[in-house]
Each structure stands twice: as C-alpha cells, then as structure tokens.
C-alpha cells in the first residue's frame, strides 16, 4: 500500500473532524430541546404520568449516552473524537507549524502577523517545535475518556447490551450531571481543535455559554412537579408504578 501524502492525511483528518463536529452540534441541540420539553411540562399543569416520564428519560438518556460512547470509541474503523485525536498522534507531521501559519495567514486576509499566527500553534507544540506534541494530544484523549467513563459504562451494560440479571451484580447507574459533564468535555476539547481544522487561529464555534446554558438543570429533580430523578438506573418491575420506580418524581 502506497504511503499517504501529507495532503491526503490532512483530508482524512478533516473528514473525521467534520463527522465529529456534526454529531456534537446535534448532541447539544438535543440537550437544548430536552430543556425546552422540561419547561413545557413544568408550566403545563398536565398530570405527568410516570410511564410518560420513563419514556422521556429513557429516550433522552439513550440518545445522549450512545453519542458520548461513539465519540470516545478508539476503534480504527470509527470517526470518533478519540480516533480523530489519535490520528494526530499517529501522523504528527499532518499539520506542521509552517503549514498552520501559512493557512492562518491566508485565511486572515493579511489581518494577522506571522508571529501572531505562529503563537496559535504553541498549545499543540508547547516546546516550540514544528510538529504536534503527542503528549499534549494524549492528555486531551485522557480527558474525554475520563469524563465519559460513567456514561460509557452505563451504555455498554444497559443501552448497547443487557446486563445479566444475576443478583450478585451491582446495578449500573449514571447521573444527569455525569452525562452533562461528558458532553461539555467533548464540546470543550472539540472546540480547541476547531481552530486547527479551519486554520483560523481561534475557535469560531458557538460559545459554550449558548451551547451549555442551563445544563445544570439536568442534574437534579425539578420541584414537586419535576419529571427527572437525578440518577438513571436499569428499569425494575416497579418503574411504572407511581412513586416507587427508579424514574419516579421526587419533590
């Protein structure tokens, strides 16, 4: 197999990052819609049946947890964020400092100096080198893997597979705050590499404030009419029976 050129490697990386970016935007949009649904339910005055609560929570949790799991999947056949970052370690010469500087200067239309453009690469090569420092990228991979671990475990045992009913196995749970933390971390790390993707020297994505506004509302119950519990568990036989189920309303 012929060795891929730097241009070919860069095109592959960009395609991978674009897949990640599309899913993360959808992920944040899904959370925004979840908040809006909660707002409607909170002010509607309509009785909130537990069976409906269970459906809404499971739908949201399955969507979010599955997406988080996808983005930290290191499989070489995927286009996850983890895999996207790993490609920079495997191909450290894909985006060198000279190439980055040239790209930023071309995109800026003369508004940036060469020194200013070069400074935008320093976080990828903290020792002043001309290629991406693998240790720096590994730290970001470790960051998203750590943040996603509770969500990934829940998804593996409950969403993607069916955990054994053996009573000796401790129940696998995940909190809404853990889902939020994983999503926020994925967004933060992706935004750091957005400037690299478009060689703009800075992130031009929508600000985190607008992407994650009111995210803390997913971390606990919402009053006597709330539709959320703070922890998601494997459904039990009583999960649709009033106040006793794992998705029960809590005041």
C-alpha angles and dihedrals in degrees: 000000000000116000112255117245122239089255092052092048091050091050090052091049092049091050090050093049092048090055089052094047093052093052094046092052088051089048094055091044090053090053091048090052090049090056091050091051089051090051092052093048092047095056100031097083089215116140108258109221115210092230088059091046090053092051094050094046094046092048092050095042094047092049095047098040093048091051093048090050091051093053095054095043108122094195111134090226093061135080096218126146089251091053092045091056092044089058089062089056093046092045105031092163093057091095113021125183094253091051092046092049092049090050094049093048091050092048094046094058092226097311093114129063120227090248091051092049091048091052088061089066096051095091089060093047105029092173092059097257127149096235132060114274108238092209091059092053092045089057090058092048089051090049095055093041091053094047092047098044098097091045093046092050092051092047093049094049102034112018106032095029138018114250115227115267089226105136090220091070115091113235115261113230140172130192128225088240089056090052090048092049092051093048093047092049092050089050094048094050094044090052090055090059095041090084089052092051094052097028092229097133092235140046115270097181120121109285118268089239091066094039096050103028114148091001090142088070088077093061101075147011119294107227130284092318094043120138097204138079117198096240133049117213138172106284115257131201091269096049093109097038108098121269099349102073127097091252094047122142114259125198 
